[in-house]
């Protein structure tokens, strides 16, 4: 069986990059919506199911419940304990995976056409009848706690948690969705059961399927798999205000190299200026060695191995982040250069060559994302959750190419706020102190 599984994986990974993705919108007889790409050349299907809400649904005092619950989903279901469940999945040459982040809980399934019915039966049991056995809870909880202990010694995790706490106030985004050692240790089986009931509901579900399955077959599958879920789930929190102010926060940590996370408020994914912001960010800090930050901080001054910036449009708030690591003696200089580049782009925008080079790269790289069933299924679900049109893939590069130099300059002046940049620095940075 292990040899067979490896063969299936090899075939899947060899799947060609798609030049064109033809998406169908499917509504099951029971009213569940999904997007489908049919591809019958390989007897294999990828199914992606996501539930909006994510770890932000954790009840007060129960931080980490959704994350722990998702870690337990594959630890037995129905009449199958954890070992029997793993054997059943292996015998079907299928794979299930589960993930949790601030905004979504995800279930991914990969299966052969010949085993589709049996796989869906097992997946249905997984979703509707997880066992949450106490021995499994104790085992997975120990794994989560071990990870949290490791995070407490990781400068990047420390910086991220400190920045989030300042940026999001009392919103769930302010704390780690994995919880704390104390909160996870206190979770009971009842807490996990309640988390499951609140998270998996029909009012927040998004589905994408790619592979050897027709629209009619997918409709039947969706009804068999999902129609018995509750109509509504736990309330999703309201929007978060970005509360962080400009300045520096130093977190003392014994390490020869300081890690800095920096940022301020960002731009929503549905903003009409998002594509201009996306290109701007590529030029500023997302374009690897071609970006301005990398050129100024690494190439010209040798202050770091890498410096990056990222647009982070979450469901309930948007921020603009960046990160850099540098020796304690030089991190203050790196921060000065970053702030200067932030200011220069805010005031001047970009050059015509920078814009054209960015467009060439971004439009050329886009088709490479569609390199397999699972990737395409995930992209389609993301499109649905962002309320993008079904023809977005075909029109996306046109939107990139439509951005003008004037658009970039205007958006740079509005989006980039050098005075509001806050740097969280974890380490023993020389010449830096907490300012507020």
N, C-alpha and C positions, 0 to 999 in steps of 0.2 A: 504493500500500500504506500509506503514512503516513496518508492521509486515512481509510482503512478502520480503521486502528488507533485513530485519534482517535475515530471513531464508536463503536467498541466500548467504549472507555474512558468516553465520555459516557453510554452506556446503563448501564454498570456503576455509575457514580457516582449515577445517577438512581434506582437500585434503592430501593424504599421501605423505611422502618424497619419491622421485623417486630414485630407485636404478640404473636406466639406463635411459638416455635421448637420444632418437633416433631423430636426426635432419635431416630434408629434406631441400634441397635447391630448392626454387620455383622461377620460372620466369613467370610473368604474360604475357598474350598475348600482352600487351602493352610494355613489356620490363622492368617492375619493379621487382627487386630482393627482396627476403625475405627468412628468415629461419623459418621453421615450425616444431613443435612437435604436432602430432595428439594424442589426448586423448579423446575418445568418451564415457567414463564411466560417465561423468557428462556433462549435456547440457549447457556448459559455455565456453567462450573463452576470453582470454586476448590478447590484441593487443598493441604492443609497437612500436611507430614511433619516430625516432630521426633525427634531422637535425644538421649536423656538422656546427660549427661556433659560436653558442651560443652568449653570451653577448659581445664577442670580436668583433662582427660585428657592434657594435654601431658606427655611424658616428661621426667624430670629433665634439665636443661640444654638443653631444646628449647622453651623458652617462646615462644609465638607460632606454633607449628607448626599447630595446629588453625585458628587465625584465618587464617593465610596459605593453608592448604589450601582453606578455604571460599571465599576470594577467587579461587582458581584454578579452581574447579569449572566456571565458565562460560567458561573460556579454552580451549575446545576439548575434544572428546571423540570417541573412536573414530577414524574416518577424517577427521573435520572439524577443521581448525585453528581458531584463534580467530575469524578473519574469516568462514570458511565456516559456522561454528557460529552466529555472530550473524545471518548472512543466512538460515540455515535457520529460526531462531526467528522472525525478522521475517516470513518468508514464510507462516508458520502463524498469524500474528496472535495469538501467545501471549506470555506473559511468565513467566520464572523468576526467583526471587530467593533469595538465600542469606544466612544470618545466623549469627553465633556469639556466645554469651555464656558466663558462668561455668558454666551448668548445661545448656545445650542447643545443638545445632546444628540449624538449621531450613532447610527447602527449601519454598518456596511456588511453586505453579504456577497460572496462570490461562489458560483456553483455551475456545474455542468448541466446541460439540458436534460440528459437522461436521468438525473437525480433530482430534478426540480421539485417534484411534488413532495418527496421525502424531506428535502432541505427546508421547504416552506413550512411543513408540519413542525419540524424542529424549531425553526425560527419563531413560529407562532407561539409555541410553548415557552420559548425563551422570553418573549415580550410579555405574554399574559400571565405566565405561571412561574416566575423565578422562585427558587426555593428559599434563598436567604438563610441557609443553614448556619447555625451559630459557629460551627467550626470554620466554615468558609469566611464568615464575618471576621472572626478573630485573625485568620490568616491574612486576608486582604487588608484589614485594618493595620496589621503589623507592617505590611509592605508600604502603606501610605505614610505611616508614622516614620518609618525609616527614611523615606524620601523627604519628608518635612525636616528631619534632623539634618539631612545632607544639605537641603536648601538653606538652613540656618548658618551654614559655613561657606556658602557660595556667594561671592561678592555680587554677581549679577542678579541673583534672586533677592538679595538684601536690598539692592538698589531699586529693583522693580517694585518690591513691596512698599518701600518708603515713598517712592514717587506716587504710587496708586493711593496710598493713604492720604497724601496731601492733595492729590488731584480730585478725589471723588467724595470727600467728606464722609457722610453716613450712608452712602449708597453701597449696595453689594459689591460694585466694582472696586471699592476701596480696600477690600481684603481678598486674600488668596482663595480662589474657589476650591482648592484642596483642603481648606480649613487650617486650623492650628493643631499642634499636638494635643492641646487640652480639649478642643472642641471635638476632634475626631475620636479621641479616647473615650469621650462621654456619650457618643452616639449609641443608641440601642437598636435592636431589630425593628421595633415599632417606628422609630425615626426613619429607617431605611424604607420600610413599607410605605409610609406616608409620602416620602420623597418620590417613590415610584408612581404612586397614584396621582400625584400632582403634576408629574412631568410628562407622562405618556398619555396624550389626549388628542382627539381629532381636530380641535380648534387651533392647533399649532403645528400641524404635520406637513412636511414637504417631501416629495418622492421623486427620484430620478432612476431610470433603468436604461441599461445599454447592453445590447447583445442579441442572443438568439431567442427572441420572444416577440410575439405579435401584440398589437394593441388589445385585441380581445383576450388573449391569454394573460396579459398584464392586468387587465381589469378584474378578471376572476381571481387572480393571485392576490391583488390588493384587498378585495373583499374578504377572502379567506383569512388574510393575515391581520387586518387592522380594524374591521368594522365594529368589533366588540369593545374597542377602547372607549373610555368615557368621552362624552361629548365635549366637556370643558375640563381644563386643568387648573392648577394653582395660578393665582393672579401674577402677571408679569410686572415687575417694578416699573415705576415711571422713569422719565428721563433723568439723567444725572447732570448736575451742574459741574463744570470744570472749575475747581476752586483754587488751583495752585497759582501762586504769584511768582514773579521773577525773582531770581536770587540764587543762592548756593546753600545746600545742606551737606555737611560733611558727616559721614558715619564712620567713626573710628574702627578700623579693622587692620589687623596685623598682617600686611602683605606688601611685597616690594613694588607692586603695580596697582595703581588705583583704577577702579572702574567707574565710569560716569554715565548716567542715564539723564538725558535732558529733553525738555520739550515744553509745550504749551497747548492751548486749545487747537483743534484741527478743523476739518471740513467733512460734512456728511457725504455719504456715497451718492445720495440723490440730489446733491447740489448741482445746479447747472454749470458750475465752474469746476466740477471735480476733475474732468480730463485735463484742464489747464494745470490744476494743482498736481495731478499725477505726473505730468511731463516735467513740471517745475521740480518736483521732488526727485525725479530720476536724475536730473542735471545737478541738483544740489548734493544729494547724498545716497541715492539708491543705485547709481550706475557703476558701482564697483570702482575700478581704477580710472574710469572716465569721469567720475563725479568731481565737482569742485572741492568738496570737503576732503576727499582722498588725495587730490592733487596738492592742496595747500597743507594739510596736516601730516600726511605721510610722505609724499613724493618730494616736496620742497624742503621739509623741515625734519623728517624722520622721527616724528613724535609718537607714532603708533604703527601697529601693523594694519589696523583697520578702523575706519570710522564710517558710520552709516546713519541714514535718516529714513523714517518710515511714516507714511500716513496710516493712522489706525482708526478707521471709521466703524466703531462698535454700533450695535443696535440702539443703545440708549445714550451714547455720548461719543464725541469724536475728539481725538487728540493727535498731535503731531510730535513724534518722538525721534530721538537720535541716541546713539551710543558710541562710546570710545573707551579704550583702555590705554593707559600710558604709565610710565614710571613715575613714582611719587614726586621726583624732582622736576618732572616736565609736564605733568598733567595740567597745571595752572596755565602754562603757555598754550597747550592744546585747546583749552577752553576759551582763551582769548581769541585764538584764530577762528574757532568755530563761530563764536559770537560775531566776529568781524565779517565772516562770509555770509552769515545770516543777514547781517545789516546790508552788505553790498548787494545781495540779490534782492532784498526788499526794496532798495532804492533804485537799482538799475535794471532789474530783470535779467534776461539772458541774451546771448548773441544769436544772430540768425544761424550761424553754423552750429551752435549748441542745440538749437531747436531742431534743425534738420537732422542732425546726427541722432538725437533722441528719438525722433519720429521713426527714422530708419530702423533703429534697434528695436523699439517697442512693437512696431508693426511686423517686423521680421520674426521676432521671438514668439509672438502670440500663437501661431499655429502649432508650435512645439509643445504647448500645454496639453494638446489633445493626443496623448501618446498611449492610450489604452482605455478599455471599458470603464475601469474604476475611476480614472481621472475625469473622464467625460461625465460620468454620472454625478460625481461630486461638483463639477462646474455647473451642471444644469440645476442642481439643488440650490447652489449658491445664487444663481441667477434668479430663481424663484423667490428666495428669501429677500433679495435686494429689489424685488419688484421690477426686474428688467424684462423687456419684451422678448418673446420667443425667438425673434430674429436677431437678437443682440450679437451673436457670434459673427454673423455675416456683415453687420454694420459697425462693429466696434472699431476696426481700423480706420474707417471713414471719420469717426468721431475724433480719433487721435490726430489724423491729418488735417482736420478742420480747425485745430487750435492755431491761433496767430501769435505773432510776436507781441502784439498789443494786448492780447488776452493774458499772456504770461506776465507781462509787466504789471497789468492791473491786479491780477490775482496775487502776484508776489507782494505787492504793497498792502493787500488786505489780509493775506494769510500769515505772512511771516512777521512775527512780533519780537524783535530782538530784546526789547526791554522786559518782555514777559517770559523769556526763557528761564527755566529753573533747572539747575544742575544738581543732581544728587550724586555725590562722590563718595564711594566706599573705598577706604584705604587709609593711608597716612600721607595725604597730599601736602607737599611743601608750598607755603605761600597762599593757602586757601583756608578760610574759616567760614563757619555757618553765618549767613547774613540775616536770616529771619526764621 
